[in-house]
């Protein structure tokens, strides 16, 4: 079974731009969660989508948004990029019933200049 | 909200020795506690997890214990090998609310041969 895939793997943007990251979950998984990983703040939860609906949301500003498609693929968007948005963005997929393993993708490394 | 503290931040052991990493959580409603291993350039990989109705779980050289009263859980790795060197994260989740994981800050484990 193929694992979680994320595209692109690396991205360089400048302040003020916007960016869209993509995540394809493991086949059959309906839940996709997004996390931001930085050296200073560690791994922080952004949001979770389940059956095309946002089920959970972390404490990030409204510049961070996401969506999920009918095939469970998910995208996250960051508008008006700031230097502090430089991070590794990870997505994780699971069946969605809770109390279950979340499988992480390799991440997208975003650098904001 | 939930807060997870993890200690130590770095741990160096000799090959063959045991390693113990400890985490405490703040929300007594948390009921799912996974441990992830992250190697350089990769996403976190689940190594073991425990649910709140279980006090201990073992998988070969890896074990996790949970003390709900004290709100802490620990990872034990026996007979450490150089390939165990990585960053380890503990996490906690209240699964009734979906798949939101709150992570500890991580432990850098170095196994010296």
Interface residues (C-beta under 8 A of the other chain):
Chain A: X4 X31 X33 X35 X42 X43 X44 X45 X48 X50 X55 X56 X58 X90 X92 X94 X96 X98 X99 X100 X101 X102 X103 X104 X105 X106 X107
Chain B: X31 X32 X34 X36 X41 X42 X43 X44 X45 X46 X49 X51 X89 X91 X93 X95 X96 X97 X98 X99 X100 X101 X102 X103 X104 X105 X106
